[in-house]
């Protein structure tokens, strides 16, 4: 036996095994394709971090920058610290408030006297998870738009929610909680 056949096992060559197990390979092919296109193809976008990206050049036509973009980010200390703090603060807010609201909502559903209505509420609360964030932006815009927003019309205001930075922590927190709390509470109810 040659070294190649030792590494491939007792059943012959690699290609003979492929032919022998072609049904298994055909069954596994959709899963491999999905994994490839969803998990690996987007990794090409990581190149943008290492390039002087231009829209006309695209990802592959832009000039290579190496670690210059990271040096620039770390050199602008105020921006870097602000971005890191915002990320950590939002993470802790979303985690703490989300967990609290998940538990409260799960207890409320569990204590509901009408069990059929509890199941209907669970179904309705899962719906925001399946709405894409592109659609969520339209829903949020319908509520807080300066000219046509429901909040400004209902209360006779002319508040510019989008361009005022003080409103953004509340907007982000409300949208994130609306999108995730229902699903989390349903998961807690299952246990």
C-alpha positions as CSV (number, residue, x, y, z in Angstrom):
1,X,0.0,0.0,0.0
2,X,1.2,3.5,-0.8
3,X,1.3,6.4,1.6
4,X,-1.8,7.9,-0.2
5,X,-3.9,4.9,0.4
6,X,-2.9,4.7,4.0
7,X,-4.0,8.2,4.6
8,X,-7.3,7.6,2.9
9,X,-8.2,4.4,4.8
10,X,-9.1,0.8,3.8
11,X,-11.8,1.7,1.4
12,X,-9.7,2.9,-1.5
13,X,-8.9,6.3,-3.0
14,X,-10.6,9.6,-2.2
15,X,-12.3,9.7,-5.5
16,X,-13.6,6.1,-5.2
17,X,-15.1,7.1,-1.8
18,X,-16.7,10.2,-3.4
19,X,-18.3,8.0,-6.1
20,X,-19.4,5.4,-3.6
21,X,-21.0,8.0,-1.3
22,X,-22.4,10.3,-3.9
23,X,-25.9,10.2,-2.4
24,X,-24.6,11.6,0.9
25,X,-22.6,14.2,-0.9
26,X,-25.6,15.4,-2.9
27,X,-27.7,15.5,0.3
28,X,-25.0,17.6,2.1
29,X,-24.3,19.9,-0.9
30,X,-27.2,22.4,-0.1
31,X,-25.9,22.8,3.5
32,X,-22.3,23.3,2.3
33,X,-23.5,25.9,-0.3
34,X,-25.5,27.8,2.3
35,X,-22.6,27.8,4.7
36,X,-20.3,28.9,2.0
37,X,-22.4,31.8,0.8
38,X,-23.6,33.0,4.2
39,X,-20.5,32.4,6.3
40,X,-17.5,32.7,4.0
41,X,-18.3,34.9,1.0
42,X,-19.1,37.9,3.3
43,X,-15.6,37.6,4.8
44,X,-14.3,39.3,1.6
45,X,-15.7,42.5,3.1
46,X,-13.1,42.3,5.8
47,X,-10.6,43.5,3.3
48,X,-12.2,47.0,3.4
49,X,-10.5,47.5,6.8
50,X,-7.1,47.2,5.2
51,X,-7.7,49.4,2.1
52,X,-8.2,53.0,1.2
53,X,-11.7,52.1,0.0
54,X,-13.2,54.1,-2.9
55,X,-16.6,53.4,-4.4
56,X,-15.2,53.6,-7.9
57,X,-12.5,51.0,-7.2
58,X,-14.6,48.7,-5.1
59,X,-13.1,46.2,-2.6
60,X,-10.6,44.7,-5.0
61,X,-9.7,47.8,-7.0
62,X,-8.9,50.1,-4.0
63,X,-5.4,50.8,-2.9
64,X,-3.9,48.6,0.0
65,X,-3.5,50.6,3.2
66,X,-2.3,47.8,5.6
67,X,-2.7,48.9,9.2
68,X,-2.9,52.6,8.5
69,X,-6.7,52.7,9.1
70,X,-6.2,51.1,12.5
71,X,-3.4,53.5,13.3
72,X,-5.7,56.4,12.4
73,X,-8.5,55.1,14.6
74,X,-6.2,54.6,17.6
75,X,-4.5,58.0,17.0
76,X,-7.9,59.8,17.2
77,X,-8.2,58.9,20.9
78,X,-11.4,60.8,21.7
79,X,-13.3,59.1,18.8
80,X,-11.9,55.7,19.7
81,X,-12.7,56.0,23.4
82,X,-16.2,57.4,22.6
83,X,-16.9,54.6,20.2
84,X,-15.7,51.9,22.7
85,X,-17.7,53.4,25.6
86,X,-20.8,53.7,23.5
87,X,-20.5,50.1,22.5
88,X,-20.0,48.9,26.1
89,X,-22.7,51.1,27.5
90,X,-25.3,50.0,24.9
91,X,-24.3,46.4,25.5
92,X,-24.8,46.6,29.2
93,X,-28.1,48.5,28.8
94,X,-29.4,46.1,26.2
95,X,-28.4,43.1,28.3
96,X,-29.6,44.3,31.7
97,X,-32.9,45.9,30.5
98,X,-33.5,43.1,28.0
99,X,-33.1,40.4,30.6
100,X,-35.3,42.2,33.1
101,X,-38.0,42.8,30.6
102,X,-37.8,39.2,29.3
103,X,-38.4,37.8,32.8
104,X,-41.2,40.3,33.7
105,X,-43.0,39.6,30.4
106,X,-42.5,35.8,30.8
107,X,-44.0,35.9,34.3
108,X,-46.9,38.1,33.1
109,X,-47.7,35.6,30.3
110,X,-47.3,32.6,32.6
111,X,-49.8,34.2,35.1
112,X,-52.3,35.0,32.4
113,X,-55.7,33.5,33.3
114,X,-56.8,33.0,29.7
115,X,-54.2,30.5,28.3
116,X,-55.4,30.8,24.7
117,X,-54.9,34.5,24.8
118,X,-51.4,33.9,26.3
119,X,-50.5,31.8,23.3
120,X,-51.8,34.5,21.0
121,X,-49.7,37.1,22.8
122,X,-46.6,34.9,22.5
123,X,-47.2,34.6,18.8
124,X,-47.7,38.3,18.4
125,X,-44.6,39.1,20.5
126,X,-42.3,36.9,18.3
127,X,-43.3,38.8,15.1
128,X,-40.7,41.7,15.5
129,X,-37.9,39.2,15.4
130,X,-38.8,38.3,11.8
131,X,-38.9,41.9,10.6
132,X,-35.7,43.0,8.9
133,X,-33.9,46.1,10.3
134,X,-34.6,47.8,6.9
135,X,-38.3,47.5,7.6
136,X,-37.7,48.6,11.2
137,X,-36.2,51.8,10.0
138,X,-39.4,52.6,8.1
139,X,-41.5,51.8,11.1
140,X,-39.4,54.0,13.4
141,X,-39.5,56.8,10.7
142,X,-43.3,56.6,10.7
143,X,-43.2,57.3,14.4
144,X,-40.5,60.0,14.8
145,X,-40.2,61.7,11.4
146,X,-40.1,65.5,11.8
147,X,-42.8,66.2,9.2
148,X,-45.0,63.1,9.1
149,X,-44.2,61.3,12.3
150,X,-47.0,60.0,14.5
151,X,-45.4,61.5,17.7
152,X,-45.0,65.0,16.2
153,X,-48.5,65.0,14.7
154,X,-50.3,63.6,17.8
155,X,-48.7,66.0,20.2
156,X,-48.4,69.0,17.9
157,X,-44.6,69.1,18.1
158,X,-41.9,69.8,15.6
159,X,-39.1,67.8,17.3
160,X,-36.2,66.6,15.1
161,X,-35.6,63.3,16.7
162,X,-33.1,62.1,14.0
163,X,-30.8,65.1,14.2
164,X,-30.8,65.5,18.0
165,X,-28.2,63.3,19.6
166,X,-29.8,63.3,23.0
167,X,-32.8,61.3,21.7
168,X,-30.7,58.5,20.2
169,X,-30.0,56.5,23.4
170,X,-33.7,56.2,24.0
171,X,-34.5,55.5,20.4
172,X,-31.9,52.7,20.1
173,X,-32.9,51.2,23.4
174,X,-36.7,51.2,22.6
175,X,-36.2,49.7,19.2
176,X,-33.8,47.0,20.4
177,X,-36.2,46.1,23.3
178,X,-39.2,46.1,21.0
179,X,-37.3,43.8,18.6
180,X,-36.0,41.3,21.1
181,X,-37.9,41.2,24.3
182,X,-40.9,39.3,23.0
183,X,-38.8,36.5,21.6
184,X,-36.7,36.3,24.8
185,X,-39.8,36.1,27.0
186,X,-41.3,33.3,24.9
187,X,-38.0,31.4,25.3
188,X,-38.1,31.9,29.0
189,X,-41.7,30.7,29.1
190,X,-40.7,27.4,27.4
191,X,-38.5,26.5,30.4
